[in-house]
Amino acid sequence: MSIQNVLDRNRAEVVTISPTDTVKSAADRMRAHDIAALVVKSGAAITGLISDREIVHAASRHGEGALYMAVLEIVPHPTITTAPGDT
């Protein structure tokens, strides 16, 4: 099964966020779209993936201040990407 098949079967829309946006902005966007993760993009480049799990871990480590941190500060590295035609 190709990545494109998975995208077509599930949700074709990929919701993104900038690495300089706040963690609160990421949480708000996830809630608004009823999703658990966002693709982090800087321009056209994918730089990571932030999920609700990273937000919970950041809140546990940094308290309420985690909400005002930049997304790039809590995104795990390295990020592996694939193309729609990959299997």
C-alpha angles and dihedrals in degrees: 000000000000126000087246090058090054091048092048093047095048123025118330093195113090112202115211140190134194119251089235094055116102125261087242089058089052092050091047092050092049090051093047092052095037092235135128102220143033132205110239111222132182105195105313094335122099107225102173152317125261120198135183086257092063089050092052092048091048091050090050092051101038106022121216090339089074089076090066096046119105116259090240090064093065104031111113118238144253104039119205116204135193136196124240092253094053120107 
